[in-house]
Amino acid sequence: MARLVRELEAHESVSLPDYTALHRFSVEHPERFWKRAAEFLGVSFQGSLEPLFGSADGPTPLAKSWFPSVQLSFAENLLKGPDDRLAIVSWSELGLKRRMTLGQVRGAAGALQRHLKSLGVTSGDRVFAFMPNIPESIVSMVACASLGASWASCGTDYQLQGLLVRAERVKPKVLVAARSFAWRGGISRLDETVAGLVAQVPSIEHVILVDYLEPKAGAELPLRAGVTVSSYEEITASPSALDTSSRFPFSHPLYLMFSSGTTGKPKGIVHGAGGTLLEHKKEMILHGDVRPGDRVFYQTSTSWMMWNWLVSALACEATVVMYDGDPLLEDGMVLWRLADEERVTHFGTSAAFLGALEKQGREPAAKFALKDLRALMSTGSTLYPHQFDYIQQRIKPLWIQSISGGTDIIGCFGLGCPLKPVVRGEVQSKSLGYDVQVFGTDGKRTVGQEGELVCCSPAPSMPVSFLDDGDGAQYRAAYFSEYGAVWRHGDLVRETESGGLVFLGRSDATLKPSGVRVATADLYAVLQRDSRIAAALAVGYTAPGETSEKIVLFLVLSAGSALDEGLRKEVAAMLKASNSFFVPAAILQSPDVPRTTNNKLSELSVKRILRGDDPGNRSALANPECLVFFENEGLAAVKQMLG
C-alpha cells in the first residue's frame, strides 16, 4: 500500500500523507485511482483501461459497465506463475493431506475443461457445484471460468431443500457433486441428496461425481433418464494443457451467489469476472498485505463468499490453504496445528469460532509457535474488543484484521490497513475506492453516532445484475429503496474520528425499547464474557394492541447451567450496568438459536415467529429444526409473560 502511495504521488501529482488522504483520492478520482490500481495489482488483460465506464445505464443508480474496452481471462489471472509453485494445500479432518502445484492445477483443470467442452459447455452456460472445501472445487471452478461459463456453489452443509431453492434459479447444464464428505471423524454419504437434486432440476444434463474420500467405493448412482454421469477422478487422471486464450468482457458473469435469504427468497446475485478479480486483489494485496509466496487460510465452506475470496489468493501469487471438516476437533486446536505445520501467514476465521475457543479456555500459543503467522482476519459477525485481547494474549501478537462486507459485493466495505494502527474493537479502515459512509436518522453523514452503513459511489464488485430480474426492480429494491442513489447495506455501524468502523449488527434487527435504538451486538458483547452463556439471541416484541417494543432475550446455556431466577437477575444486572435500555422484559432459555449457514444469527426468523408470521426461508439456516422451539414453547412463553 505504501508503494502504491508513492506511485500515485509520482504519477498523479498528488500529496497523500496518510490513509485518509489515500482513501479520499480513491473515491474522488475513480478514473485515476482504478486505472492505476489495475496496473499496480498486475491484472492481465487485453484492450484499454480507458474509459472507466461504458455509456449504457445499469440497472441501479450505481451500477456501471466497468472498463468496457477490457477483455480478460479469470482463469489465466488465477494461475499465473511457474509450474512448480505450490498452489493449494488441503487438509481433511480424516488425516488426508494434499498439495497441488500450479502445474498440477493447470493439468487437472485442462482435463476438466476438455471434458466440459465435449459436453457442449460454452460461454453463457451455468455450472452448479455441491462440494466440500477441497481442491477439486477450485479446479472445477477454474475449468468452468476458462470457458466463460458461470459458477454457483453450495457446501455440504446444505440439505436438499436449500440446494433446490438455489439450483432451480441457476438452471445449470452441469452439476459437479461430491458423493461424500468428512465430518466429526466419519464419512457422510451424499448420494441420496445428489439424486434428489438431479431429479428435481430439469436443466441438469450432465453430472460429474467427485469421490475423493472413497474412490470406486460407491455403487452406481441412479439418476434421471438421459443425464450423463462421469467421474472427476477418471477425467483428471490424464492431465491436459489448460487453454486460457478465451477472453471475455470485464463484466462477464463469473459467479452466481446467493444472499443468506433469512427474510425470504434468497437474492440471486450475478458477479462479474473483472470486478471480482480487481476487488479481491485490491483487498488482499493492498489491505491485507498478501505477498508472493504467502500462505492464506480461511475457515469457510463453498457456500460462503469467503471461499470465492480465498481462491483469489492464487491471483496474488500466494498459496491457498484449505480445511475440510469440523474446526473444533482436537479441542479446537486442529486449525492452529494446520497453521503451524503449513506455515500459514494469514489466518482467516470468524468471531464465533474465536468466541468458542475463548469460552473453552483454549490457548493455541501454549502449543504452537505459529512462526510464520503475521495476520489474523475475522469476519461473519462482530469481533468484540475483548476478543482482540484474547487473540494477542492467547494466540499470538498479530495484526488483527477485522473485516466486513458481504455476498452482495463479494468483498468488503471495511478492511485492515497496514498504514494505520489497530484500534481494539474496530475495523481499521474503509475499503479503497468505496465511498463508505454512515447515515444517521436524517439521512446525512454522521461520525461518532450509530447509523446505517451506506456506499455513495459505484464500485467494481457491485453486482452486474440479479437472477430473474430483467428490469432491475429486485436489485434496486434490495439496496436503493431508502436513499435513492445511495447503496444501503443493512448494517448498523459507527464511524470513529480516526476513520475506523465499529459494526453493531444488522440494522433490520435493531431493537427499539421505549423508542431508543439498541444494537443487538451491544447486548451480545456484554453477555459474551459469561462462561455460563453459550449463545444469546435478542429480538424486539410488541404485544398486540401496544406500540412500545420490548426486548426478549433467549439464552443457550452451557452444560451444567440452568436459567433460574438468580441467573435472570444477574443477566439483567450485567446488561443494566452497560445501559439501562439493554435490560430485557423477558429472559428465556432455549436449546439453540437459529444461525445461517454462514454462522450469522438470524434474529429476524425469531422476530417473525413472535409476531405470528412465517419465519421465512428455513433452507437458509444451518439448524432450521431449532425454530420448532420458538414456534411452540418460545412463542407461548413470551405471550404468557408479555401479552
Disulfide bonds with the S-S distance in Angstrom:
none
